[in-house]
Amino acid sequence: MTYDETMDVLNNPDHIMSSALLDETGVAYGIKHVNNKPRVSATPYLYDIAEGNVSGHTAWSKIGYNGDVDVGTEDMIAQGGVYTFPAAQGQMDIVSSSAEDDPEKADTNAGTGIHTVTLYYLDNTFAEKSIDINLNGTAAVATSASDIYRVQNMRAKVCGTGGAAAGNITLSEHGGTTYKYGYIALGQTRMRQCVWTVPLGKTLYVTSISFSVGGATKEKTAVFTTLAKYDNKADAIRNFFLPYTEVTIEDSAYHRELEIPTKLGAGVDLKVQVRGLVADCVCSCTLRGWTE
């Protein structure tokens, strides 16, 4: 733009649409303004990821729930207790505590609970996989996959008229019930365990943490700790957990955006641990971020 054109725009703001704002082909375009000041909206990076605008990036979140934490340490898993990761890949069994979690229930031909679940898992190379499983009520069903090494997520795909699990649905080792690798609680439609492993070829960035504790009576206090089998100082995966964030809460909720996201690479196990300082704590948590 020449000096004369510039002065014309400055002295005659109405000319800005036709004189100053041209695209690369020379066609005029408009910008909304307030008192001749451009009105600009910048989309946050995480919003762009959620909208699918950033190639190779996927929004990520994990929720955890433990409805009965007493004095001592447990993990944020709906089944309670401390989570045990599978030692090797293999087949697993899924079973419900209710006959209604069955698409072919004998007396109604369709139970009111969950009929089919989708299991998202990793094999021992940490590759991402998924399978659908039709339930059979209180009779255990063996998974068609025999290479399950990490249980990432499990959620309802098809439900009966109840729209949720009619009983407690448990995913355990094949032929046994010692370990509960996945769990959908009565009345729920997805697994609520804050346990996860970073898949092959991915990096996880945790950008926010949320924790809460309460109960039927007051003065419920718990310590929440995010843990990962990764030493960020040595940039090395470990066979034990190291703490990353820790918060003590009494009868309240806590949320924090992490100024510097927690970065975890492929093959790293992650979980949230809770230590009850009194009995009968009801605890929940959410971690959010993205993978790329």
C-alpha positions, 0 to 999 in steps of 0.5 A: 500500500502506498503512502497516499493509500495509507493516509486515505485509510487512516483519514477515512475508516469507511474505506478500510473494507475496500482499500486495506483488507484484500486477500492474496487475489486482491479481493476485499474481505471484511473483519468485524470491528468495534469502534474501528478496532478489529474484533479478534477471537483466538481458539485455545489449543485444546479446543482446536484439538477437541474440534479435530483441527490439529493433525495427529492430536487426540483429546484425552480424559480419564475418570476415576471413582472409589465410593468407599475409601477407608483409612489406608491407600487404594486406587481410584477404581470403582471396584476398590482396593489397589489395581494390579496390572496384568503381568503378561498378555492373555485372554480374559473373562467378563461376567455380571452379578445380574442375569439382566446383563444379557442380550438373550436372557431366557425369560424376556429374550433381552435383559434390561441391563447391558447387552454388549460392551466394547473393550479397548486394550493394548497388547504387549507391544502397547498397540491399540486394539478393541473388541466387542463382547456380548454378555451372558449375565452371571455366566462368564464369557471368555474374550475372543482376544487372547493378547490383552495386556493393558485394559484402557477402557470398557463401556456399554455399546448396546443396552436394554430398557434399563439403559445401564448395567443391571449388576456389577460387570467384572473383567478378570483373568481367564478362568479365575476371579483374583484380579479385576482388570476392568469394572462397570459398576451397577447403574453405570455404562462405562468403566470408572478407573483412573488407570491407563497406559500410553499406547505405542507411538503416542505421547500423553500430555496431562493438562489438568487434574480434578479431585473431590472427597465427601461422604454421608458425614462431614470431615472426610479427608483424603490425599490424592496422588497421580503416579506414573512408572516414569522418571522425568529426570532420567527420562526413563521408564521404571518398574515402580511408580513415581508421584507427579501431583499430590493434593490433600482435600477435606470435604471439597473439590480441587481443580488445577490447570497444569502450567507445565503439562505432565509428559509421559511417553509410550509404554508408561503406566499411569494411575491415581492413588488415594489415601484415606485419613478417615473412614467412609470417604467417597472419592472421584477424580478426572485427568484431562489432556491430549495424546499425539 
